[in-house]
Amino acid sequence: MTQRVDSGGIEVAFEVHGEGDPLVCIMGIGYSRHDWRWTLPALSRHFQTIIFDNRCMGDTGCPENEFTMRDIAEDVVAILDRLAIDSAHVFGVSMGGFVAQEMAINHPDRVRCLILGATHLGLKTCIPLSEETMKHLTSTFDDPEQRIRQRMPYSLRPGWVDEHPGEFEEIVRQRLPHQPSDEKYARLYAAALTQDTAERVGGIKAPTLVLQGTADRVVPPENARLIAEAIPGARVEWLQGAGHLFFIEEPEKLAGLIAGFCTQFDSHQATGGQKRA
């Protein structure tokens, strides 16, 4: 069931699934909360899983003024406040990893474990995207279905679409009603371009797991090592042969990795994540 919360004048759409320790999932650019549908069954067996639409995506509002990844992190805080949750595990993929980093930096008391997937520290210090990747990310299409069919296979591991033709057609069908306009996509992309956490992540206190597919064609895999070196105590889990959308390719493996990592910190869990009075 879709719920809504006001965050600085922006209406944010979110959903809650499953039971257990709370886990907030933050999606990447161009994807809505509905795109967690292929991962949600696996995650919700382990966690109370909270999914939401980023600004300018899905059913969440698109502000007239410019905004940043930190603003979206404040949207996450508004959701947790609405649910009376003191702290949660936070999992961000791609651009969602930018938001997750901002959560851990600016609201350390709200983040129990930090999971960063297929992301980086910002354009100033990251291993840059290839020209081919930039072409895929910035190309425009009049037809939303064409946009999905052209962009999405590049984010999956090479050969995945050919091996899963029926599943890919279902993904296209399910994604089509929730596609953003090129204008909204551009607004969120512009916000992502301003991100730079390289000099701030050293203060992150939350236990941090970095997940990275070795066949990622969108975010060069070596960025995962840079993140792990910058965040104290962080470790990398390499998903061999997985693409940028590893959470669609291997949902069960993903859920197991996150659950296994988060349960290592029982003492932290004992004091965090309780419902607010």
Order of alpha helices (4+ residues) and beta strands (2+ residues): beta-beta-beta-alpha-beta-alpha-beta-alpha-beta-alpha-alpha-alpha-alpha-alpha-beta-alpha-beta-alpha-alpha-alpha
